[in-house]
Amino acid sequence: MASDPINILFVCSGNTCRSPMAAAITRHFAKSRPESKPAIQVESAGVGAMDGLPSTPEAGAALKSLGIDPGEHRSQSLTRELVERADVIYCMTASHAAGVRAIAPNSDGKVHLLDPEGQDVLDPIGGSQRVYDEASRLLADLIATRLKELDQ
């Protein structure tokens, strides 16, 4: 029998590109998890987000190019409650991780850069569709790695 769900929070800047793409990718991957593994619950937020904005059209198109339903998304600002609810927090950049720690100083043990090698995931905002497509493929690779780590 699987244990309690794993609550994952993805954090970026405006919560309209990277973190919503990461959340949608993770939800997609979670559908094919064995029942013996814990379920995954996913949220995303932005350290500088305006509440209520949709994902960019380019982010949705990039997800669709991977065969992933972007779903409905509305941006939300990072809050202490979101941080406290999460079991693990994957940030797109070191500055996002610092923003999480500023809101919730006791969260340090669950805050990680999404890239296990410590590289920032660059923001595609304002870029071409190709830039978004590349970002979505990178996110998918990084998330696959992180989900394997969580299952160990």
C-alpha positions in Angstrom: 0.0 0.0 0.0 1.3 3.4 -0.9 2.1 6.0 1.7 0.7 9.5 2.0 0.9 11.7 -1.1 4.0 13.7 -1.8 3.2 17.4 -2.1 5.5 19.1 -4.6 5.6 22.9 -5.1 7.3 24.4 -8.1 8.5 28.0 -7.8 9.5 30.5 -10.5 9.1 34.3 -10.9 5.6 35.1 -12.3 4.0 31.6 -12.3 3.0 31.9 -16.0 5.8 29.9 -17.7 8.2 27.6 -16.0 6.5 26.5 -12.8 3.1 25.9 -14.5 4.8 23.9 -17.2 6.7 21.9 -14.5 3.4 21.3 -12.6 1.6 20.0 -15.8 4.6 17.8 -16.7 4.6 16.3 -13.2 0.9 15.7 -13.2 1.3 13.9 -16.6 4.2 11.8 -15.2 2.2 11.0 -12.0 -0.6 9.4 -14.0 1.7 6.5 -14.9 3.2 5.9 -11.5 2.8 2.4 -10.1 0.1 2.2 -7.4 2.9 1.0 -5.0 4.4 4.5 -5.1 3.0 7.5 -3.2 0.6 9.7 -5.2 1.9 13.1 -6.2 0.1 16.4 -5.6 1.4 19.4 -7.3 1.2 23.2 -6.9 3.1 26.1 -8.4 3.6 29.7 -7.4 5.8 32.7 -8.2 7.9 34.8 -6.0 6.7 37.9 -7.9 3.4 36.6 -9.3 0.3 38.6 -9.8 -2.6 36.3 -8.8 -5.0 35.1 -11.5 -3.1 35.2 -14.7 -3.2 32.3 -17.2 -0.1 30.6 -18.4 1.4 32.1 -21.5 0.1 30.7 -24.8 3.7 29.6 -25.7 3.8 27.6 -22.5 0.6 25.8 -23.4 1.8 25.1 -26.9 5.1 23.7 -25.6 3.3 21.3 -23.3 1.0 20.2 -26.1 4.1 19.5 -28.3 5.1 17.0 -25.6 1.6 15.4 -25.6 0.8 17.0 -22.3 -2.5 18.7 -21.5 -1.7 22.1 -20.1 -5.0 22.2 -18.2 -6.4 25.3 -16.6 -3.9 27.5 -14.7 -4.1 30.7 -12.8 -1.0 32.2 -11.3 -0.6 32.6 -7.6 1.9 34.4 -5.4 4.2 32.3 -3.2 2.9 32.2 0.4 4.1 30.8 3.7 1.0 28.4 3.6 2.1 27.0 0.2 5.6 26.5 1.5 4.4 24.8 4.7 2.0 22.5 2.8 4.8 21.3 0.5 6.9 18.2 1.2 9.5 19.3 -1.4 9.9 22.6 -3.2 11.7 22.8 -6.6 12.8 26.2 -7.5 13.9 27.3 -11.0 16.7 29.5 -9.8 18.9 30.2 -6.8 17.1 33.6 -6.3 13.7 31.8 -6.2 15.1 29.4 -3.5 16.2 32.5 -1.5 12.7 33.9 -1.9 11.2 30.7 -0.4 13.6 30.8 2.5 12.9 34.4 3.1 9.2 33.7 3.5 9.7 30.5 5.5 13.2 30.3 7.1 12.5 26.8 8.5 11.9 25.4 5.0 15.5 25.0 4.0 15.6 21.2 4.2 12.9 20.9 1.5 14.0 23.6 -0.8 16.0 22.5 -3.9 16.9 23.8 -7.3 15.0 21.8 -9.9 18.3 21.1 -11.6 20.2 18.6 -9.4 23.4 20.0 -10.8 22.5 23.5 -9.4 22.0 25.3 -12.7 19.2 27.8 -13.0 16.4 27.0 -15.4 16.2 30.1 -17.6 13.0 32.0 -18.0 11.6 31.7 -21.6 9.3 34.7 -21.1 9.4 36.9 -24.2 11.2 34.2 -26.2 10.2 32.4 -29.3 8.1 29.2 -29.4 11.4 27.3 -29.9 12.7 28.7 -26.6 9.6 27.6 -24.8 9.8 24.1 -26.5 13.4 23.8 -25.3 12.4 24.9 -21.8 9.6 22.3 -21.7 11.9 19.5 -22.8 14.5 20.5 -20.2 11.8 20.6 -17.5 10.6 17.2 -18.5 14.1 15.7 -18.2 14.8 17.4 -14.8 11.4 16.4 -13.4 11.9 12.7 -14.5 15.2 12.8 -12.6 13.7 14.3 -9.5 10.8 11.9 -9.4 13.2 9.0 -9.6 15.1 10.5 -6.6 11.9 10.9 -4.6 11.1 7.2 -5.2 14.4 6.0 -3.8 
